[in-house]
Each structure stands twice: as structure tokens, then as C-alpha cells.
Amino acid sequence: MPDASVRADERSRRSQSDEHHESRESVHYSRRVALVGGILWFAGCLDRGDGGPAYTERTPVTADGDPRNESEQRTAATLVEREPADAVSSTVDAEIRDHEFVQEDDYRGSTVQGTIENQGDDRLAILEVRVRVYGEEDEHLGRYMSRTGDLEPGEQWAFTVIVLEAPTDIASYDVDVLAAPG
């Protein structure tokens, strides 16, 4: 019959083994949850109903203009908006009336231009239009923005979003508008 110290050793090993098994199960469960969450986020399923973006259907781009020269690219890069505003969320009050891809012959180069209208009853303190661009293989190339403030009810804002990619690299884009009430 084993003595007390051997039995204590055995119980300790079993306890550690059980803890290790539970720990591995916890890690596997966490990985499954993270994987499912990542898939839902990537698919866009988590952006609906939480005030996040609700982008339009993708719009094909058929532009064949020349890319910017080095000086124009530097200028565009300093003017482009890439960081979203914290205070904005989706709203039914700001509506995208129209938008199109426009190739400008200056430092702006590739742009998305359009009009947004405040269809609500209250002033919108901040409006932000976001544009995502995609390549031929459906790869996401970048996200760009433009902002304005103080859009009264019934007023429109003509926006221009500068996109850094060359027109020949862009196959499609989508657009959304977010706002903060004033």
C-alpha cells in the first residue's frame, strides 16, 4: 500500500492534469469564439444596427487616367483623411444623393465626389463620408474620408474624397455617410 506522500503526489498530478485539460478546453473555446467573431466582422454582419457604417453597394470604376507624379502624390497624402471621427454614427438624416468616381488632372487625382443632404429636422454638427476602394481581385486597397460641419436641415454638402491609389488600380468602391447631431 502506497504511503501518504505517494498518494498526495498522485492527487497533485491528477489535479494538474485536470487543470491543464480545462485550460486547453478554455483556449479552444476562446479560439472558436474569436474565429466566429472575426468571420462575422469581416463579413460585415456586426456593422448593422450598432451605429456603424452601412456602405452602399459597390460601384465599378472605369478610369484610365494617369497616376499622380511624386509631388502631386506627396500633396495628396498630406491632405487625405484616413482616421475616422469618434463622434459620428450612422443616421437616417444624412442621405447620399449621388456619387461618382472622378479622375482629376491635378494633385487630387483619383477622387470620389458626390452630394449629401441633411433630410432631418435638426442641424448636423459633423458629417463624415467614408469611401473604401477595392482592386481587381476584390482586395481592399484603402479607406478614405472627408468631413464637414454644421449642415442645417434641407442643406446639401458637395464632397470630394481624395483616394491615394492610381485609377488603374481601382476596380470598385463603396461609400457611406455618418453624422453627429448638433
N, C-alpha and C positions, 0 to 999 in steps of 0.2 A: 504494500500500500504506500503510495507516494506521500512524502511528508508535506507539511503545510506550506513550505516555501515553494515547492514544485507546483502545488495546486494554485497558489497565488500567481505564480508566473504564467501558468496556463490560462487562468482567468484574464490576466492582463493582456496576453496575446490575443485572445478571443475578442476582448473589448476593443483593442486597437484595430483588429481586423474588421469588426462591425462598424467602427467609426470610419475606417478607410472606405468600406463599401458604401456607407451612407454618403460620404463626401463625394465619391465618384458618381453616385446617382444624382446628387445635387448639381455637380458640374455638368453632367449630361443633360439634365433638365434645363439648366441655365442656358446651355448652348442651343437647345431646341427652341426655347423662348426667344433668344436673340436672333436665331435664324429666321423664325416666322416673322418676328417684328421687322427685321431687315427686308424680307421679301415684301411685306405689306407696305413699308415705307417706300421702297424702290418702285413698286407698282403704283404708288400714288394714292393708295387706299386710306392712308392716315391723314391726308390733307383735306378731306371733305368734312365740313361741319364744325371744324375747330377754329375757324377764323383764318386758316392758312390759305395759300394760293389755290385758285381753281382755274388753271390755264385753259385757253381756247384750244380748239383743235389745231393741229399743226398746219402751217401754211407753207406750201412748197416755194422755194426760191429759185428763180431762173435769172441769174445775173452773171454777167461775164465781164465786168469792169476790171480795170487794172487795180492791183493792190496798192496800198499807200507806200510812198517812199519812206526812208528811215526817219526823216524829220517829221513827216506827217504822222507816222506811227507813234513817235515819242509824244507829240502834241496830243493825239487821240488818247494815248494811255494815261496822260495826266488828267484828262477831262472825264474819262469814263467813270461811271458809278458802278461799283461791284458789291458794296456792302448794303444789305437791306436795312431800312429804318426799323427801329424796335417798336414804335408806337402804332404801326399800321396793321390792319387786318382786312379780310375780305368784307365787302359791303355791297348791298344791292343798290345803294345810292349813286355809286360811281359806275358808269357804263361806258365800255369801249364802243364808240360809234363806228370807227373804221380804223384800219391799219394796213400797212404795206411795207415791203422791203424796198428801200430806195438806195441806190448807189450814187453817192455824192462825188463830185470831182475835186474835192479839197480834202483837208485833214480828217473830215468826218468819215469819208469812205463808206463802208457798209453801215447802214442805219435801218432801224425800223421806225416809221413815222405814222402818226395817227391822231385821233381826236378822242378825248374822254369828256363826258358830260356829267355834271352833278344833277341827278334826277331826284334828289331828295328835297326835303323841306328845310334842311339846316346847312350851314356853311361847313365845308370840309377843310380842316386846318392843314392836313398833309395828304397829298396824293402821291402814290408811287406806282409807276408802271414797270413791270418786270418782263424781260424777254429772255427766253432760253433758245439757243441755236444748236442745230444738230448737223452732223456730216452725212455723207452718202451711206455709210454703214449703220446709220441710226445712232451713232455715238454722240453723247452730249459734249459739245465743244465749249460752252460757257454760258454764264448768266449775267445780264447787264440790266441796268436800271436808269430811270430818270425820275426826278421829284419836282413837285411844285407845292405851293401852299395857298391857302385862302381862296378856295373856289366856292363862290356863292351858288345858291340854288338856281338852276337853269343855265349857268355859265358853262363854257367849254374850254378845254385846255388842249392846244395843239402840241403834242410831244414829239421829241426826237430822241431815240435811244441809240447811242453810238456802240457799235459792235466791233471788236478788235480783229475778228477773223476776216480773211480775204473773201470776197464774194464768191469766188470759185470753190472755196472750201465748205460753203454753207449749202445744205440741201433743203432745210426747212427750219421753221422757228415756231414758237408759240408765245402767247402774251397774256398777261393778267394785270389787273389794277387792284391795288389795295389802298385803304384810306384810314384816316383818323378824324373823328368828328371834331368840330371846333366849338 
